[in-house]
C-alpha cells in the first residue's frame, strides 16, 4: 500500500511539472482597470496561492488584496485598510487628489502576511510608513491597525526584506535607493545606507530586495511612471554593495517602442510552486500616440510577464504584450467562494440585509457613513443617498471631513455599459442633483446629473439633465461647456435610468431613458476620455453615483436602484478586442 501511495505521489509530481512546463496563452492585464504598483507573493502554505496588492491612493476601502491559484483568475479577498480606525487620516485628512496610500509591498513570513506602504497627506509633514499584518488575508477584519515604521528620509515605496540572519531591512525610494534596518516590535529604523543609483534615469523608486544563489538582487523603477518608465535590476554579494547592474537592463520597459502597453515598470518578482519565475508590473494601455494625447482613462493597470532566471545568472523577462504565453500553473478545480474579480459584471439590487460590495469604493473613508443606506424603511431594494453640500469638485474651502456623497467601482473593461435608476421626487431646492459619474478624482470627472435648476418642482422645464466635465489641467484640448437638456415632461414622475457607455476606447456616451421604457434611450452628450486622464495622474476611472446640493445648505435625500455594470470587450492591442463572456 505504501508503495502504491509513493507511486501515486510521483505521478502527481510528474504531472504537475509537465503542466508547468507547457506554455499556456493568457491575456494582459491580469488586474484590469486602475490597479497600479502591483506587489505579489507566492505562499505554498495557503494552497499554493498567489497574493497581490496594488496602490489605492484616496480610494476607500484601500490596500486591496487579490488571490489566485493560476495567475489568471483573481479574487478580491479583502482590503487591508477597511476600517477608518486603522488609519484615521483616510477619513480626516488630505484635500489633495493624488496623495493617500502609495505603492505597497506584500510579503509572507512565518505564518503572517505583511503589507508595508506609504501614507501621504496635506495635514502632516513628510511621509508616514505604515505596516498592516494578518494571519488570514481572507478575513478583512483580521488586518491590524496601521503600525508606524520610522521613515528617516521621508521616502516613499517601502519594501520589506528578511535577511538570512533574521534581520529586517526596509528599502525605499531615493537617489540612490536607500535602506534601513528596522525593528518590527518598536517601529524604529536604523541609519539609512545607500544601495544602488540605477542605470541613469531619474525617479529611482519602487525597490524590492531578493536573495538568490548567494547574491542580493535589487529591483527598482526608473524613468518616472510615464513613457520612459522601466524596471531595472542589480546584484551584490553584500547588502551594502558594491552593486553590479544587469547587462540585460531594463528588465521590463516599453520605452522607445510603439507597443500598445506603455509605461511598463514598477515591478515585483516571485516564483510559483514549480520554480518558474514571474514578474508583475504596472502598464498603461494606449500606445505612445494616445498616451501623448492623454487618452488612457483606466490609468495604470497590473500586467504579468514570464521571467527566465537561471541559477547564478541574471533574470531576463518577456516584453509585456496583450497576449502572452508562459508556464502557468494549472487552473484550480475548486470553485472560488467569492466572485472572480476579472471581467465580472455588477448586478446589484440593494436587497434588504445586503451590504456594499467589497470592490466598490468611496473617495476617502466617508465622513458620514449614514449617507449611504441600503433598503431604508419604506424603500426596499434601493440605496438612499444623503446629498453632500459639495459637488464632486468641491471648492477652495472644501475639507476632507465635509465629505462627498460618491460611491463607485473601477472601470475594468475598455468597452462597457454602466447604468443606475434614479427615483423621482428627490428635488426640492435649486441645486439638488443626483447623477452618475466617470470619476478620476475631484479635478477630473465627467458627470450626468438630474438637477433641479429653479422654479417650482412641478413646473415644466425646471428639472434638467446636465452633462458637464471638469478637468483642472487640460493642455491639448478645450474642456467642453455643460450640455443642459430639459427632462421631458412625460418623464417627471418616472424612474429614470442614467447610462455611461464606452462605445470605443477614447470616448464616453451619456444617455438617459425612462426605466420602464429603456429602448427610449436618448443620447445627451459624448465626451473624450482625455478629460479623465492626464500627466502626473496616478489613479484611474471610477464609475459611480453621487448626490449633491451644489453648495446649498438644504438637506436632500434621494433613492437609486438597479446598479448595473456590463462588460462588453477588453482591448489588448491596437486592433485586438476580446469580447466579454456571454456576449
Buried (B, 14 or more C-beta within 10 A) or exposed (E): EEEEEEEEEEEEEEEBBEBBEEEBEBBBBBBBBBBBBBBBBBBEEBEBBBBBBBBBBBBBBBBBBBBBBBBBBBBBBBBBBBBBEBBEBBBBBBBBBBBBBBBBBBBBEEEEBBBBBBBBBEEEEEBBBBBBBBEBBBEBEBBEBBBEBBBBBBBBBBBBBBEEEEEBBBBBBBEBBBBBBBEBEEBEBBEBBBBBBBBEBEBBBBBBBBEBEEBBBBBBBBBBBBBBBBBBBBBBEEBEBEBBBBEEBBBBBBBEBEBBBBBBBBBBBBBBBBEBBBBBBBBBBBBBEBBBBBBBBBBBBBBBBBBEBEEEEBBBBBEBBBEBEBBBBBEBEEEBEEBBBBBBBBEBBBEEEEEBBBBBBBBBBBBEEEBBBBBBEEBEBBBBBBBBBBBBBBEEEBBBEBBBBBBBBBBBBBBBBBBBBBBBEBBEBBBBBBBBBBBBBBBBBBBBBBBBBEEEBEEEEBBBBBBBBBBEEBEEEEBBEBBBEBBBEEBBEBBBBBBBBBEEBBBBBBBBBBBEEEEEBBEBBBBBBBBBBBEEBBBBBBBBBBBBBBEBEEEBBBBBBBBBBBBBBBBBBEEEBBEBEEE
